[in-house]
Amino acid sequence: MRTIEVKASKGYRVLVGRGLLADVGGRMRQAGRAGSVLVVCDDRVAPLYLQAVQESLCMAGFAADSFVFPHGEESKNLATYARLLSHLAKKSLTKSDTLLALGGGVVGDLTGFAAATYLRGLGFVQAPTTLLAAVDSSVGGKTAVDLPEGKNLVGSFYQPELVVMDMETLKTLPAEEYACGMAEVIKYGVLGDRDLFDQVKEGTGRFDEEAVVARCIQMKADIVQEDEFDEGKRQLLNLGHTLGHAVEKASGLTIPHGQAVAIGMAAVARAAWKLGLSEENCLPQIQQALQANRLPADCPYGVQELLGAALSDKKRRGERIHLILPRKIGECYRYSLEVDKLSDFLQAALS
């Protein structure tokens, strides 16, 4: 088992290993949790892991209950959030109790936001079951739900008490979902680790899975420790996300997050080279890595279809929007662009 320490406003550990869900209750006791636990998961994860997790919690002396909702990004909304809050109230959970997010990024984001806001803060533990959640959303404390106008527009920063990543859960992931997680892994390589990029650019089965997951988490932990509230360096983690979120919205959420990030990453690399904003042409290498990991690189939408969605992105600051561009593989930077020039940037990114 590997342990990564996250030293944010609330310090906690991320445990990465195999078979950890069988003792998630014991791990939570070691992290100082007590009282009741509500396990929140979706209807795809529940048949796979809910019973085992509840048994582990009961063996550790917790009173355990569950809240299960329909899977998919379309459930990460205010209506599901309200139903979860009502469930907490009906079960009379108190500030000493804990919400355990068991699942992917949608589950973690929704559960974390409920934990942050119900009674102004409950205990919160993450048990990611997808590669994307493991290396991205389960660490760092960003929680949110979506609005019809855009992704993650209502949320808060709320760090968990513990993250338990059982690598065995990745064996049950559909190939498409695993590939979506690899988009985030590739992102970390482009962002700040050339060696990591080289490890994963040939595709699944050619790298040490557990070591790669731990490396991505460590990179995110280092950035979060330096800029917990997303005012500077943490924005680098948005590589591919501004355009990716626009792609998701244009698709009506039919294009998964990881695929959208892959498309966004390729698009900004293309624009950066065309506009003289990068030292090397990163696009061919990124395209190769995406293709080897069964991810798309070409955007199916045009400038006008993406423009409105990109301008409503939460990373906009007044009349400027911040984009993350690759200088070279392993080094990225924040580029500030006037919103009236975004159309020209998109034209370069898509053509």
Phi, psi and omega per residue, in radians:
M1 nan 2.421 3.091
R2 -1.857 2.466 -3.139
T3 -2.135 2.178 3.077
I4 -1.966 2.225 3.120
E5 -1.595 2.228 3.054
V6 -1.865 2.061 -3.071
K7 -1.865 1.297 3.099
A8 -1.771 -2.785 3.107
S9 -1.037 -0.488 2.977
K10 -2.201 2.014 -3.125
G11 -1.324 2.546 3.111
Y12 -2.770 2.962 -3.127
R13 -1.923 2.539 2.972
V14 -1.939 2.089 -3.137
L15 -1.762 2.230 -3.134
V16 -2.183 2.097 -3.129
G17 -3.089 -2.910 -3.098
R18 -2.014 2.422 3.128
G19 1.373 0.292 -3.028
L20 -1.308 -0.466 -3.123
L21 -1.115 -0.493 -3.129
A22 -1.128 -0.335 3.138
D23 -2.216 0.523 -3.115
V24 -1.114 -0.577 3.089
G25 -1.099 -0.796 3.109
G26 -1.098 -0.701 3.105
R27 -1.103 -0.676 3.109
M28 -1.167 -0.660 3.051
R29 -1.056 -0.764 3.134
Q30 -1.094 -0.505 3.126
A31 -1.472 0.040 3.047
G32 1.620 0.190 3.135
R33 -1.415 2.614 3.110
A34 -2.581 -3.091 3.075
G35 1.386 -2.630 -3.117
S36 -1.633 2.736 3.106
V37 -2.254 2.257 2.998
L38 -1.842 2.064 3.098
V39 -1.530 2.149 3.118
V40 -1.898 2.190 3.126
C41 -2.658 2.992 3.107
D42 -1.743 3.092 -3.007
D43 -1.353 -0.046 2.996
R44 -1.640 -0.617 -3.129
V45 -1.373 -0.605 -3.056
A46 -0.936 -0.833 -3.131
P47 -1.150 -0.367 -3.081
L48 -1.519 -0.746 -2.922
Y49 -2.305 -0.223 -3.008
L50 -1.078 -0.799 -3.101
Q51 -1.073 -0.786 -3.126
A52 -1.100 -0.685 3.140
V53 -1.183 -0.753 3.125
Q54 -1.122 -0.675 3.089
E55 -1.105 -0.704 3.108
S56 -1.114 -0.716 3.126
L57 -1.125 -0.766 -3.135
C58 -1.128 -0.685 3.118
M59 -1.118 -0.503 3.129
A60 -1.523 0.025 3.063
G61 1.640 0.185 3.108
F62 -1.539 2.565 2.887
A63 -1.477 2.114 -2.988
A64 -2.046 2.387 3.056
D65 -2.358 3.047 -3.101
S66 -2.463 2.720 3.025
F67 -2.338 2.056 -3.068
V68 -2.052 2.323 -3.136
F69 -2.298 2.853 -3.119
P70 -1.086 2.433 -3.086
H71 -1.249 2.812 3.030
G72 1.946 2.680 -3.141
E73 -1.027 -0.525 -3.117
E74 -1.142 -0.268 3.081
S75 -1.527 -0.175 -3.108
K76 -1.489 1.212 -3.030
N77 -2.399 3.110 -3.099
L78 -1.158 -0.508 -3.137
A79 -1.185 -0.806 3.100
T80 -1.145 -0.717 3.086
Y81 -1.001 -0.764 3.141
A82 -1.146 -0.690 3.110
R83 -1.120 -0.678 3.112
L84 -1.140 -0.763 3.110
L85 -1.070 -0.729 3.115
S86 -1.096 -0.665 3.104
H87 -1.104 -0.741 3.115
L88 -1.064 -0.721 -3.131
A89 -1.168 -0.752 -3.133
K90 -1.129 -0.563 3.128
K91 -1.531 0.014 3.081
S92 0.970 0.732 3.059
L93 -1.167 2.559 -3.127
T94 -2.056 3.076 -3.084
K95 -1.144 -0.283 3.119
S96 -1.530 -0.049 -3.119
D97 -1.607 3.061 -2.973
T98 -2.345 2.428 2.934
L99 -1.734 2.240 3.128
L100 -1.933 1.987 3.122
A101 -1.494 1.990 -3.118
L102 -2.013 1.760 -3.125
G103 2.686 -2.689 -3.103
G104 -1.578 -2.810 -3.037
G105 -1.132 -0.629 3.109
V106 -1.067 -0.801 3.137
V107 -1.101 -0.795 -3.114
G108 -1.135 -0.760 -3.142
D109 -1.103 -0.825 -3.123
L110 -1.127 -0.832 -3.112
T111 -1.111 -0.745 3.140
G112 -1.102 -0.682 3.127
F113 -1.174 -0.677 3.067
A114 -1.131 -0.741 3.130
A115 -1.108 -0.618 -3.122
A116 -1.238 -0.524 -2.951
T117 -1.901 -0.453 3.140
Y118 -1.282 2.184 -3.071
L119 0.972 0.423 -3.104
R120 1.046 0.457 2.989
G121 2.366 1.969 3.005
L122 -1.928 2.967 2.994
G123 -1.124 2.613 -3.036
F124 -2.522 2.194 3.099
V125 -2.255 2.416 3.109
Q126 -1.846 2.292 2.990
A127 -2.238 1.397 -3.083
P128 -1.161 2.511 3.117
T129 -2.108 0.109 3.071
T130 -2.137 2.728 3.123
L131 -1.127 -0.708 -3.122
L132 -1.077 -0.805 3.126
A133 -1.153 -0.648 -3.103
A134 -1.067 -0.799 -3.032
V135 -1.609 -0.153 -3.043
D136 -2.247 -1.409 -2.862
S137 -1.285 -0.369 -3.081
S138 -1.345 -0.259 -3.083
V139 -2.054 2.361 3.010
G140 2.005 -0.284 2.969
G141 1.523 0.135 3.059
K142 -1.392 2.198 3.112
T143 -2.285 2.575 -3.077
A144 -3.026 2.875 2.895
V145 -2.241 2.883 -3.085
D146 -1.643 2.748 2.914
L147 -1.984 2.827 3.057
P148 -0.985 -0.456 -3.115
E149 -1.401 -0.262 -3.137
G150 2.968 2.948 -3.088
K151 -1.409 2.463 2.938
N152 1.001 0.574 -3.100
L153 -1.417 -0.280 3.103
V154 -2.136 1.999 -3.093
G155 -2.983 -2.988 3.138
S156 -2.740 2.882 2.982
F157 -1.574 2.168 -3.127
Y158 -2.688 1.853 -3.066
Q159 -1.319 2.508 3.050
P160 -1.320 2.950 3.015
E161 -1.508 -0.371 -3.035
L162 -2.894 2.547 2.984
V163 -2.195 2.215 -3.123
V164 -2.074 1.880 -3.122
M165 -1.844 1.801 3.102
D166 -1.560 1.899 -3.079
M167 -1.079 -0.372 3.138
E168 -1.115 -0.450 -3.124
T169 -1.151 -0.388 -3.128
L170 -1.199 -0.344 3.140
K171 -1.178 -0.403 -3.110
T172 -1.675 0.043 -3.133
L173 -1.294 2.349 2.941
P174 -1.031 2.644 -3.077
A175 -0.987 -0.674 -3.124
E176 -1.124 -0.685 -3.133
E177 -1.247 -0.642 3.080
Y178 -1.093 -0.751 3.124
A179 -1.054 -0.664 3.110
C180 -1.062 -0.661 3.062
G181 -1.140 -0.618 3.124
M182 -1.147 -0.441 3.058
A183 -1.047 -0.744 3.110
E184 -1.208 -0.641 3.095
V185 -1.090 -0.822 3.101
I186 -1.040 -0.688 3.103
K187 -0.971 -0.788 3.140
Y188 -1.070 -0.679 3.117
G189 -1.116 -0.813 3.105
V190 -1.093 -0.661 -3.046
L191 -1.177 -0.765 -2.995
G192 -2.849 0.287 -3.105
D193 -2.666 1.624 -3.132
R194 -1.047 -0.673 -3.142
D195 -1.107 -0.724 3.094
L196 -1.084 -0.774 3.110
F197 -1.009 -0.781 -3.132
D198 -1.130 -0.550 3.117
Q199 -1.154 -0.669 -2.975
V200 -1.800 -0.107 -3.013
K201 -1.210 -0.294 3.126
E202 -1.611 -0.092 3.030
G203 1.864 3.052 -3.077
T204 -1.029 2.525 3.098
G205 1.590 -0.085 -3.094
R206 -1.938 0.259 -3.123
F207 -2.615 2.847 3.091
D208 -1.362 1.828 -3.015
E209 -1.017 -0.848 -3.091
E210 -1.135 -0.703 3.135
A211 -1.148 -0.678 3.132
V212 -1.162 -0.766 3.102
V213 -1.050 -0.812 -3.134
A214 -1.091 -0.667 3.134
R215 -1.135 -0.760 3.120
C216 -1.081 -0.756 3.135
I217 -1.111 -0.718 3.122
Q218 -1.096 -0.705 3.105
M219 -1.073 -0.767 3.139
K220 -1.169 -0.716 3.119
A221 -1.029 -0.736 3.141
D222 -1.080 -0.722 -3.131
I223 -1.223 -0.756 -3.139
V224 -1.079 -0.701 3.129
Q225 -1.076 -0.547 -3.117
E226 -1.476 -0.547 -3.049
D227 -2.600 1.300 -3.030
E228 -1.090 -0.639 -2.970
F229 -1.807 0.392 2.886
D230 1.138 0.699 3.141
E231 -1.739 -0.190 -3.083
G232 -2.690 -1.745 -2.989
K233 -1.068 -0.566 -3.101
R234 -1.082 -0.418 3.118
Q235 -1.097 -0.330 3.068
L236 -1.034 -0.505 -3.135
L237 -1.156 -0.165 3.132
N238 -1.502 0.189 3.071
L239 -0.870 2.119 3.133
G240 1.453 -0.128 -2.978
H241 -1.506 -0.615 -3.132
T242 -1.069 -0.881 3.088
L243 -1.266 -0.560 3.112
G244 -1.076 -0.779 3.102
H245 -1.117 -0.627 3.087
A246 -1.131 -0.682 3.087
V247 -1.112 -0.779 3.100
E248 -0.997 -0.817 -3.099
K249 -1.153 -0.748 3.137
A250 -1.074 -0.529 -3.119
S251 -1.467 -0.054 -3.032
G252 1.166 0.556 -3.136
L253 1.168 0.315 3.077
T254 -1.430 -0.381 3.029
I255 -1.598 2.086 -3.094
P256 -1.098 2.761 -3.074
H257 -0.962 -0.834 -3.088
G258 -1.085 -0.733 3.091
Q259 -1.121 -0.703 3.134
A260 -1.127 -0.703 3.094
V261 -1.114 -0.693 3.100
A262 -1.043 -0.815 3.107
I263 -1.071 -0.764 3.141
G264 -1.123 -0.670 -3.134
M265 -1.142 -0.777 3.101
A266 -1.121 -0.686 -3.100
A267 -1.123 -0.796 -3.111
V268 -1.236 -0.532 3.068
A269 -1.147 -0.695 3.110
R270 -1.111 -0.826 -3.116
A271 -1.131 -0.720 -3.110
A272 -1.039 -0.722 -3.131
W273 -1.256 -0.783 -3.108
K274 -1.100 -0.614 -3.067
L275 -1.631 0.114 3.112
G276 1.247 0.539 -3.077
L277 -1.852 0.126 3.096
S278 -2.348 2.724 -3.122
E279 -1.392 -0.504 -3.140
E280 -2.407 2.765 3.092
N281 -1.397 1.738 -3.093
C282 -1.424 -0.240 -3.006
L283 -1.033 -0.842 -3.113
P284 -1.036 -0.687 -3.132
Q285 -1.202 -0.714 3.106
I286 -1.149 -0.759 3.103
Q287 -1.028 -0.746 3.131
Q288 -1.076 -0.781 -3.134
A289 -1.139 -0.720 3.135
L290 -1.124 -0.805 -3.138
Q291 -1.082 -0.743 -3.133
A292 -1.121 -0.429 -3.140
N293 -1.838 0.355 3.025
R294 1.051 0.792 -3.137
L295 -2.138 2.574 3.128
P296 -1.370 2.702 3.063
A297 -2.154 -0.327 -3.074
D298 -1.691 2.422 -3.110
C299 -1.565 2.248 -3.122
P300 -1.464 0.067 -3.064
Y301 -2.110 2.771 3.133
G302 -1.681 -3.130 -3.057
V303 -1.023 -0.881 -3.055
Q304 -1.137 -0.570 3.122
E305 -1.182 -0.508 -3.093
L306 -1.675 -0.385 -2.964
L307 -1.070 -0.888 -3.107
G308 -1.085 -0.733 3.139
A309 -1.125 -0.696 3.141
A310 -1.166 -0.628 -3.128
L311 -1.261 -0.365 3.101
S312 -1.576 0.041 -3.119
D313 -1.120 2.509 -3.075
K314 -1.182 -0.193 3.128
K315 -1.473 -0.011 3.056
R316 -1.233 2.427 3.075
R317 -2.180 1.716 -3.134
G318 1.074 -2.132 -3.114
E319 -1.684 0.330 3.094
R320 -2.289 2.667 3.058
I321 -2.275 2.423 -3.099
H322 -1.709 2.188 3.076
L323 -1.993 2.594 3.078
I324 -1.811 2.139 -3.064
L325 -2.083 2.547 3.055
P326 -1.406 2.258 2.986
R327 -1.430 -0.717 3.013
K328 -2.828 2.951 3.114
I329 -1.095 2.097 -3.097
G330 1.769 0.024 3.122
E331 -2.644 2.145 3.123
C332 -2.240 2.912 3.127
Y333 -2.607 2.854 3.128
R334 -1.573 2.254 -3.125
Y335 -2.069 2.132 -3.112
S336 -1.653 2.232 -3.030
L337 -2.245 2.356 3.041
E338 -1.144 2.447 -3.046
V339 -1.103 -0.480 -3.138
D340 -1.318 -0.102 3.070
K341 -1.824 0.013 -3.106
L342 -1.123 -0.607 3.135
S343 -1.047 -0.759 3.115
D344 -1.134 -0.684 3.107
F345 -1.089 -0.798 3.131
L346 -1.072 -0.663 3.114
Q347 -1.044 -0.753 3.116
A348 -1.205 -0.573 -3.101
A349 -1.270 -0.473 -2.989
L350 -1.855 -0.150 -3.056
S351 -2.041 nan nan
